[in-house]
Amino acid sequence: QVQVVESGGGLVEAGGSLRLSCAASRRTFSMGWFRQAPGKEREYVASVLWSSGTINYADSVKGRFTISRDNAENTLYLQMNSLKPEDTAVYYCRARVGAYDYWGQGTQVAVSS
């Protein structure tokens, strides 16, 4: 079992910034961020492969969001800049270990216009 805990959400005006954190209870193969807006399916945001450091982003956040990690603390971050109202969603962290995915409880991000 892997415990995954997100933090850092909140309410911000359009153009503002927020930083999300995700702490895993142990080392994982990969960690990533997903989000789900009301009435929509959960969508991929960004991820990192822990061993290689390979990072990927969804096209919708490229150039605005930056994913980073703290290896020692098994912690993932998502720096979100130039936020838009369409970024409003519950953001979830996913940790992958072998064939299993572990999800956090989610953190709400709301961007006002």
TORPA-4810 file (N, C-alpha, C, O; in nm, 3 decimals):
<nodes>
NODE_1_0.082_-0.120_0.000_0.000_0.000_0.000_0.086_0.125_0.000_0.193_0.130_0.061_Q
NODE_2_0.037_0.225_-0.069_0.104_0.355_-0.074_0.002_0.461_-0.037_-0.105_0.468_-0.096_V
NODE_3_0.036_0.541_0.060_-0.051_0.654_0.094_-0.007_0.776_0.014_0.112_0.806_0.003_Q
NODE_4_-0.105_0.845_-0.039_-0.078_0.962_-0.122_-0.161_1.078_-0.068_-0.283_1.066_-0.054_V
NODE_5_-0.096_1.189_-0.038_-0.165_1.302_0.022_-0.129_1.430_-0.053_-0.013_1.468_-0.063_V
NODE_6_-0.233_1.496_-0.106_-0.213_1.623_-0.176_-0.241_1.740_-0.083_-0.312_1.727_0.017_E
NODE_7_-0.185_1.854_-0.118_-0.214_1.978_-0.046_-0.182_2.095_-0.138_-0.115_2.079_-0.240_S
NODE_8_-0.232_2.213_-0.100_-0.194_2.333_-0.170_-0.298_2.397_-0.260_-0.272_2.502_-0.319_G
NODE_9_-0.415_2.338_-0.270_-0.518_2.398_-0.352_-0.573_2.525_-0.290_-0.535_2.564_-0.180_G
NODE_10_-0.663_2.590_-0.364_-0.722_2.712_-0.313_-0.791_2.790_-0.421_-0.810_2.742_-0.533_G
NODE_11_-0.828_2.913_-0.386_-0.895_3.004_-0.478_-0.798_3.114_-0.520_-0.732_3.174_-0.435_L
NODE_12_-0.790_3.138_-0.649_-0.698_3.238_-0.701_-0.763_3.308_-0.819_-0.848_3.251_-0.887_V
NODE_13_-0.722_3.431_-0.844_-0.773_3.504_-0.959_-0.701_3.459_-1.086_-0.589_3.408_-1.079_E
NODE_14_-0.765_3.477_-1.199_-0.703_3.444_-1.327_-0.570_3.518_-1.339_-0.559_3.635_-1.305_A
NODE_15_-0.470_3.446_-1.389_-0.336_3.501_-1.399_-0.249_3.474_-1.278_-0.128_3.498_-1.282_G
NODE_16_-0.309_3.426_-1.173_-0.236_3.398_-1.049_-0.165_3.264_-1.052_-0.162_3.195_-1.153_G
NODE_17_-0.108_3.229_-0.936_-0.028_3.108_-0.924_-0.067_3.030_-0.800_-0.112_3.086_-0.700_S
NODE_18_-0.048_2.899_-0.808_-0.064_2.810_-0.694_0.041_2.701_-0.707_0.087_2.668_-0.816_L
NODE_19_0.078_2.645_-0.591_0.171_2.532_-0.590_0.107_2.418_-0.514_0.070_2.431_-0.397_R
NODE_20_0.094_2.304_-0.582_0.040_2.183_-0.521_0.153_2.092_-0.478_0.260_2.088_-0.541_L
NODE_21_0.129_2.018_-0.372_0.226_1.919_-0.323_0.158_1.784_-0.311_0.038_1.775_-0.285_S
NODE_22_0.237_1.680_-0.331_0.186_1.544_-0.317_0.293_1.460_-0.250_0.404_1.446_-0.303_C
NODE_23_0.263_1.406_-0.136_0.358_1.324_-0.061_0.316_1.178_-0.068_0.202_1.144_-0.037_A
NODE_24_0.410_1.093_-0.109_0.386_0.948_-0.111_0.459_0.884_0.007_0.563_0.932_0.051_A
NODE_25_0.403_0.776_0.055_0.460_0.714_0.174_0.582_0.629_0.143_0.651_0.584_0.234_S
NODE_26_0.610_0.606_0.013_0.728_0.530_-0.024_0.767_0.567_-0.167_0.695_0.638_-0.237_R
NODE_27_0.884_0.519_-0.208_0.932_0.545_-0.344_0.840_0.475_-0.444_0.794_0.363_-0.422_R
NODE_28_0.813_0.545_-0.557_0.724_0.491_-0.659_0.793_0.488_-0.794_0.901_0.546_-0.811_T
NODE_29_0.731_0.420_-0.889_0.783_0.417_-1.026_0.759_0.550_-1.095_0.847_0.603_-1.163_F
NODE_30_0.642_0.603_-1.077_0.610_0.732_-1.136_0.505_0.801_-1.051_0.433_0.737_-0.974_S
NODE_31_0.498_0.931_-1.065_0.394_1.008_-0.999_0.343_1.111_-1.097_0.417_1.158_-1.184_M
NODE_32_0.217_1.144_-1.084_0.161_1.239_-1.177_0.041_1.312_-1.121_-0.013_1.276_-1.017_G
NODE_33_0.002_1.414_-1.193_-0.114_1.495_-1.158_-0.223_1.477_-1.262_-0.197_1.473_-1.383_W
NODE_34_-0.344_1.466_-1.214_-0.463_1.461_-1.298_-0.562_1.562_-1.241_-0.546_1.607_-1.128_F
NODE_35_-0.662_1.596_-1.319_-0.764_1.688_-1.269_-0.900_1.651_-1.324_-0.912_1.592_-1.431_R
NODE_36_-1.001_1.689_-1.248_-1.138_1.662_-1.291_-1.224_1.783_-1.262_-1.243_1.822_-1.147_Q
NODE_37_-1.275_1.841_-1.369_-1.365_1.955_-1.357_-1.508_1.904_-1.344_-1.537_1.791_-1.384_A
NODE_38_-1.598_1.985_-1.289_-1.737_1.941_-1.272_-1.799_1.899_-1.405_-1.792_1.972_-1.504_P
NODE_39_-1.859_1.783_-1.406_-1.924_1.734_-1.525_-1.833_1.679_-1.632_-1.879_1.644_-1.741_G
NODE_40_-1.704_1.672_-1.603_-1.609_1.623_-1.703_-1.533_1.501_-1.649_-1.533_1.473_-1.529_K
NODE_41_-1.470_1.431_-1.741_-1.389_1.317_-1.701_-1.254_1.364_-1.647_-1.208_1.474_-1.675_E
NODE_42_-1.194_1.278_-1.568_-1.061_1.308_-1.516_-0.962_1.310_-1.632_-0.965_1.223_-1.720_R
NODE_43_-0.874_1.410_-1.631_-0.779_1.422_-1.739_-0.636_1.435_-1.686_-0.612_1.480_-1.574_E
NODE_44_-0.544_1.394_-1.770_-0.402_1.396_-1.737_-0.349_1.539_-1.740_-0.388_1.619_-1.826_Y
NODE_45_-0.261_1.572_-1.646_-0.199_1.704_-1.642_-0.048_1.695_-1.667_0.004_1.756_-1.759_V
NODE_46_0.020_1.617_-1.584_0.166_1.606_-1.594_0.213_1.488_-1.512_0.143_1.442_-1.421_A
NODE_47_0.332_1.438_-1.545_0.386_1.325_-1.470_0.537_1.320_-1.480_0.597_1.383_-1.567_S
NODE_48_0.598_1.244_-1.389_0.742_1.226_-1.390_0.773_1.081_-1.358_0.714_1.021_-1.269_V
NODE_49_0.867_1.025_-1.434_0.920_0.892_-1.403_1.029_0.910_-1.298_1.124_0.985_-1.320_L
NODE_50_1.015_0.842_-1.186_1.104_0.872_-1.074_1.249_0.836_-1.104_1.339_0.911_-1.065_W
NODE_51_1.274_0.725_-1.171_1.412_0.679_-1.191_1.487_0.765_-1.291_1.605_0.795_-1.271_S
NODE_52_1.421_0.803_-1.400_1.489_0.876_-1.507_1.468_1.026_-1.500_1.545_1.103_-1.556_S
NODE_53_1.364_1.067_-1.431_1.332_1.209_-1.426_1.257_1.258_-1.549_1.236_1.378_-1.564_G
NODE_54_1.217_1.167_-1.636_1.144_1.206_-1.756_1.011_1.270_-1.718_0.936_1.215_-1.638_T
NODE_55_0.985_1.385_-1.777_0.865_1.463_-1.745_0.781_1.480_-1.870_0.833_1.499_-1.980_I
NODE_56_0.651_1.472_-1.852_0.557_1.497_-1.961_0.446_1.588_-1.913_0.409_1.588_-1.795_N
NODE_57_0.393_1.666_-2.006_0.285_1.758_-1.975_0.172_1.742_-2.078_0.196_1.707_-2.194_Y
NODE_58_0.052_1.769_-2.033_-0.059_1.783_-2.127_-0.039_1.913_-2.204_0.017_2.010_-2.152_A
NODE_59_-0.085_1.915_-2.328_-0.067_2.035_-2.410_-0.134_2.157_-2.346_-0.086_2.269_-2.361_D
NODE_60_-0.242_2.135_-2.275_-0.318_2.246_-2.219_-0.244_2.320_-2.108_-0.282_2.432_-2.074_S
NODE_61_-0.140_2.259_-2.052_-0.068_2.323_-1.941_0.078_2.352_-1.974_0.147_2.414_-1.893_V
NODE_62_0.125_2.310_-2.088_0.264_2.334_-2.125_0.296_2.482_-2.124_0.219_2.564_-2.176_K
NODE_63_0.411_2.515_-2.064_0.452_2.655_-2.057_0.394_2.730_-1.940_0.437_2.842_-1.910_G
NODE_64_0.295_2.671_-1.873_0.234_2.738_-1.757_0.257_2.660_-1.627_0.276_2.718_-1.521_R
NODE_65_0.254_2.530_-1.638_0.271_2.444_-1.519_0.409_2.380_-1.523_0.462_2.348_-1.629_F
NODE_66_0.467_2.362_-1.405_0.596_2.296_-1.392_0.588_2.191_-1.283_0.549_2.219_-1.170_T
NODE_67_0.626_2.069_-1.320_0.628_1.960_-1.223_0.771_1.941_-1.173_0.866_1.951_-1.250_I
NODE_68_0.784_1.915_-1.046_0.916_1.890_-0.989_0.903_1.791_-0.875_0.792_1.755_-0.835_S
NODE_69_1.017_1.747_-0.822_1.011_1.643_-0.719_1.122_1.662_-0.617_1.224_1.726_-0.642_R
NODE_70_1.098_1.604_-0.501_1.198_1.594_-0.396_1.222_1.446_-0.374_1.140_1.378_-0.312_D
NODE_71_1.333_1.396_-0.425_1.359_1.253_-0.418_1.362_1.200_-0.276_1.306_1.095_-0.246_N
NODE_72_1.427_1.274_-0.190_1.445_1.227_-0.053_1.314_1.213_0.021_1.298_1.127_0.108_A
NODE_73_1.219_1.300_-0.013_1.092_1.302_0.059_0.980_1.233_-0.017_0.866_1.231_0.030_E
NODE_74_1.010_1.176_-0.135_0.906_1.114_-0.220_0.789_1.210_-0.238_0.672_1.173_-0.225_N
NODE_75_0.823_1.333_-0.269_0.722_1.438_-0.281_0.726_1.498_-0.421_0.832_1.522_-0.478_T
NODE_76_0.608_1.521_-0.472_0.589_1.577_-0.605_0.525_1.715_-0.591_0.440_1.736_-0.504_L
NODE_77_0.566_1.806_-0.677_0.510_1.940_-0.675_0.454_1.975_-0.813_0.497_1.921_-0.914_Y
NODE_78_0.359_2.065_-0.812_0.308_2.120_-0.938_0.295_2.271_-0.919_0.206_2.319_-0.850_L
NODE_79_0.385_2.344_-0.983_0.379_2.490_-0.982_0.290_2.533_-1.098_0.319_2.504_-1.214_Q
NODE_80_0.183_2.601_-1.066_0.086_2.642_-1.167_0.086_2.794_-1.177_0.049_2.863_-1.083_M
NODE_81_0.128_2.844_-1.291_0.132_2.987_-1.317_0.034_3.024_-1.427_-0.015_2.937_-1.500_N
NODE_82_0.006_3.151_-1.438_-0.085_3.201_-1.542_-0.215_3.121_-1.543_-0.262_3.079_-1.649_S
NODE_83_-0.271_3.101_-1.427_-0.391_3.018_-1.417_-0.509_3.080_-1.489_-0.525_3.202_-1.494_L
NODE_84_-0.591_2.993_-1.546_-0.709_3.033_-1.621_-0.833_2.975_-1.554_-0.824_2.875_-1.483_K
NODE_85_-0.949_3.035_-1.576_-1.072_2.977_-1.519_-1.092_2.831_-1.560_-1.147_2.752_-1.482_P
NODE_86_-1.049_2.795_-1.677_-1.065_2.656_-1.723_-0.972_2.559_-1.652_-0.982_2.438_-1.672_E
NODE_87_-0.882_2.610_-1.569_-0.799_2.522_-1.486_-0.872_2.480_-1.358_-0.822_2.396_-1.283_D
NODE_88_-0.988_2.537_-1.334_-1.066_2.502_-1.217_-1.103_2.355_-1.219_-1.163_2.306_-1.315_T
NODE_89_-1.067_2.285_-1.112_-1.090_2.141_-1.105_-1.043_2.090_-0.969_-0.977_2.161_-0.893_A
NODE_90_-1.077_1.965_-0.942_-1.012_1.894_-0.832_-0.888_1.828_-0.889_-0.896_1.755_-0.987_V
NODE_91_-0.776_1.854_-0.828_-0.649_1.799_-0.875_-0.612_1.677_-0.789_-0.612_1.682_-0.666_Y
NODE_92_-0.582_1.570_-0.859_-0.549_1.444_-0.793_-0.405_1.404_-0.825_-0.355_1.425_-0.936_Y
NODE_93_-0.341_1.348_-0.727_-0.207_1.294_-0.744_-0.218_1.142_-0.756_-0.292_1.078_-0.681_C
NODE_94_-0.145_1.086_-0.849_-0.142_0.942_-0.867_0.000_0.891_-0.853_0.093_0.946_-0.913_R
NODE_95_0.017_0.788_-0.774_0.146_0.721_-0.759_0.133_0.581_-0.818_0.039_0.508_-0.788_A
NODE_96_0.228_0.545_-0.901_0.225_0.413_-0.965_0.338_0.327_-0.910_0.455_0.367_-0.912_R
NODE_97_0.303_0.209_-0.861_0.400_0.114_-0.811_0.369_-0.021_-0.876_0.268_-0.083_-0.845_V
NODE_98_0.457_-0.064_-0.964_0.430_-0.188_-1.037_0.305_-0.172_-1.121_0.293_-0.079_-1.200_G
NODE_99_0.211_-0.264_-1.102_0.087_-0.260_-1.179_-0.025_-0.186_-1.107_-0.139_-0.186_-1.152_A
NODE_100_0.007_-0.123_-0.997_-0.095_-0.061_-0.914_-0.084_0.091_-0.913_0.025_0.147_-0.913_Y
NODE_101_-0.201_0.154_-0.913_-0.210_0.299_-0.900_-0.272_0.334_-0.767_-0.368_0.272_-0.722_D
NODE_102_-0.216_0.435_-0.704_-0.267_0.484_-0.577_-0.298_0.632_-0.593_-0.217_0.710_-0.642_Y
NODE_103_-0.418_0.669_-0.549_-0.467_0.805_-0.569_-0.482_0.876_-0.435_-0.515_0.815_-0.334_W
NODE_104_-0.456_1.007_-0.438_-0.486_1.089_-0.323_-0.632_1.128_-0.322_-0.709_1.090_-0.410_G
NODE_105_-0.668_1.205_-0.220_-0.809_1.242_-0.203_-0.847_1.362_-0.288_-0.965_1.392_-0.304_Q
NODE_106_-0.749_1.429_-0.344_-0.776_1.545_-0.430_-0.770_1.676_-0.354_-0.796_1.682_-0.234_G
NODE_107_-0.735_1.779_-0.426_-0.733_1.914_-0.370_-0.798_2.010_-0.470_-0.767_2.005_-0.589_T
NODE_108_-0.886_2.096_-0.421_-0.965_2.182_-0.508_-0.883_2.305_-0.550_-0.821_2.371_-0.467_Q
NODE_109_-0.886_2.332_-0.679_-0.829_2.455_-0.734_-0.941_2.529_-0.804_-1.008_2.474_-0.892_V
NODE_110_-0.962_2.653_-0.765_-1.066_2.736_-0.826_-1.003_2.865_-0.875_-0.936_2.935_-0.799_A
NODE_111_-1.026_2.897_-1.001_-0.969_3.017_-1.062_-1.084_3.107_-1.104_-1.167_3.068_-1.186_V
NODE_112_-1.088_3.225_-1.048_-1.195_3.319_-1.080_-1.154_3.410_-1.194_-1.037_3.443_-1.211_S
NODE_113_-1.252_3.450_-1.272_-1.224_3.536_-1.388_-1.230_3.683_-1.350_-1.210_3.770_-1.434_S
</nodes>
